[in-house]
Amino acid sequence: MGNITKSLWTNIKHAIHAVPIGTDLVAIAHAAGTDLVTQINECTVAELATAAAALLNVTSGLYLPVASVLVNLDGATPNASTRYSRVGNVVFVSGLINLNPTAGGAASVRLTVPIVSAFAAVTDASGNFCDAILDQGRISAVAATALVILEFTAVSVVDTTYGFNFSYSVI
């Protein structure tokens, strides 16, 4: 982290925890004393952003979910541009998936998640998905795994692209 030494990092963390939520960086530095202000001023914006992201446990990126067809689908192809963001212990995921139902009726597919979580109950993840004409379904956790399941009622056998969003806590 360049100019951000371990002791400066520790001082920043202590200062942040000593002030009310929502306090800006300058006020945090002043609450900690003049020495911390001087040290922070010697850091680049990129170094401070990296330090703040590490402190808040913020990450984001792209991943390619692995799909496992369960019921009534000839194919399930997730888009390689599936996005995720993690803030603290909460992960938000959004992307596209092509689903090709075998026949009308109940259909489902499981997907891997970008950051592993030990789901204990179906309510540990939740979300939804739909296509352009509002054919829709729900997303929930698969208990005792690190997978989510997309479930819907297929109304046709046409290969269709669905947009999906779900969130979960890292357990």
C-alpha atoms as one frame of an Amber mdcrd trajectory, in Angstrom:
protein
   0.000   0.000   0.000   2.840   2.446  -0.707   2.974   5.127   1.978   0.331
   3.437   4.108   2.386   1.649   6.727   0.991  -0.932   9.110   1.033   1.576
  11.990  -0.737   4.252   9.881  -3.298   1.661   8.830  -3.891   0.737  12.484
  -4.239   4.421  13.433  -6.759   4.999  10.609  -8.822   1.985  11.715  -8.851
   3.163  15.344  -9.803   6.693  14.281 -12.651   5.435  12.082 -14.063   3.319
  14.887 -13.914   6.284  17.288 -16.233   8.604  15.304 -19.918   8.382  14.283
 -20.895   6.575  11.073 -20.936   8.940   8.097 -17.997  11.055   9.284 -15.755
  12.091   6.380 -12.062  11.212   6.114 -10.832  14.697   7.061 -12.886  14.714
  10.273 -11.657  11.218  11.096  -8.052  12.311  10.607  -8.521  15.427  12.766
 -10.172  13.332  15.489  -7.067  11.148  15.550  -4.610  14.048  15.787  -2.252
  16.138  13.675   0.260  13.340  13.082  -2.364  11.225  11.320  -3.432  14.191
   9.149   0.182  14.674   8.008   0.611  10.978   7.256  -2.667  10.794   5.308
  -1.732  13.902   3.298   1.442  12.084   2.173  -0.630   9.235   0.670  -1.962
   9.201  -2.860  -5.698   9.059  -3.543  -5.249   5.564  -4.982  -3.515   4.400
  -1.785  -6.306   5.812   0.372  -8.976   4.249  -1.867  -7.253   0.865  -1.621
  -7.025   1.202   2.152 -10.689   2.210   2.459 -11.814  -0.680   0.245  -9.814
  -3.137   2.339 -11.217  -1.698   5.550 -14.793  -1.886   4.301 -14.269  -5.251
   2.588 -15.450  -3.909  -0.775 -14.755  -5.905  -3.933 -16.358  -6.248  -7.340
 -15.770  -7.890 -10.660 -16.965 -10.285 -13.324 -17.377 -14.035 -13.062 -18.777
 -16.866 -15.154 -21.313 -18.888 -13.164 -21.334 -22.648 -13.699 -24.863 -23.844
 -14.485 -26.257 -27.274 -13.548 -29.595 -28.086 -15.177 -32.008 -29.781 -12.786
 -35.445 -29.966 -14.390 -37.016 -29.412 -17.832 -34.175 -27.561 -19.576 -32.241
 -28.602 -22.679 -29.671 -25.921 -21.936 -28.629 -23.152 -19.573 -25.857 -20.765
 -20.605 -24.842 -17.946 -18.232 -23.248 -14.843 -19.736 -19.534 -14.372 -19.057
 -20.193 -10.760 -18.045 -22.030 -11.621 -14.844 -21.207  -8.884 -12.342 -20.883
  -8.984  -8.592 -20.180  -6.497  -5.823 -19.352  -7.302  -2.231 -19.822  -4.742
   0.527 -18.948  -6.183   3.919 -20.620  -9.597   4.072 -23.311  -8.886   1.464
 -22.841  -9.886  -2.180 -24.976  -8.502  -5.028 -25.032 -10.381  -8.356 -26.569
  -9.486 -11.730 -26.282 -10.986 -15.161 -27.881 -12.714 -18.108 -28.601 -16.380
 -18.722 -30.026 -18.179 -21.766 -32.519 -20.893 -20.815 -33.917 -23.428 -23.284
 -36.922 -25.277 -21.789 -37.604 -28.850 -22.895 -41.378 -28.395 -22.481 -43.883
 -26.150 -20.745 -43.985 -26.522 -16.961 -41.706 -26.293 -13.943 -38.014 -25.758
 -14.759 -34.902 -25.103 -12.691 -31.155 -24.630 -12.876 -28.472 -24.171 -10.221
 -25.678 -21.588 -10.428 -22.404 -21.163  -8.597 -21.855 -17.903  -6.721 -18.811
 -15.601  -7.082 -17.845 -15.631  -3.396 -18.412 -18.918  -1.594 -20.949 -18.969
   1.220 -22.142 -21.865   3.368 -25.900 -21.552   2.828 -27.903 -23.186   5.602
 -31.414 -22.334   4.395 -33.168 -21.389   1.150 -33.661 -17.879   2.540 -29.887
 -17.244   2.710 -30.039 -15.902  -0.866 -32.886 -14.277  -2.723 -33.622 -12.632
  -6.023 -35.544 -12.837  -9.245 -35.178 -13.074 -12.983 -37.300 -12.268 -16.028
 -37.210 -12.034 -19.807 -38.316  -9.187 -22.076 -41.987 -10.229 -21.934 -42.010
 -10.696 -18.153 -41.785 -14.467 -17.961 -40.262 -14.596 -14.496 -38.961 -16.747
 -11.698 -37.386 -16.707  -8.271 -33.852 -17.251  -7.045 -33.028 -18.763  -3.665
 -30.169 -20.519  -1.903 -29.723 -24.277  -2.024 -29.359 -25.322   1.622 -26.111
 -27.084   2.599 -24.325 -25.859  -0.576 -22.754 -22.743  -2.045 -25.264 -22.645
  -4.924 -28.383 -20.716  -5.860 -31.354 -22.132  -7.755 -33.392 -20.380 -10.448
 -36.942 -21.754 -10.594 -39.728 -20.816 -13.000 -42.660 -22.147 -15.008 -41.722
 -22.391 -18.681 -44.491 -21.241 -21.009 -42.694 -22.078 -24.270 -39.755 -24.099
 -25.571 -37.965 -21.123 -27.144 -34.369 -20.391 -26.107 -34.799 -17.170 -24.100
 -32.426 -14.698 -22.452 -33.297 -13.766 -18.872 -31.831 -10.997 -16.743 -31.258
 -11.917 -13.106 -30.425 -10.214  -9.803 -29.851 -11.765  -6.405 -28.067 -11.070
  -3.176 -26.752 -13.139  -0.295 -24.688 -12.924   2.846 -21.284 -14.565   3.092
 -21.708 -17.034   5.935
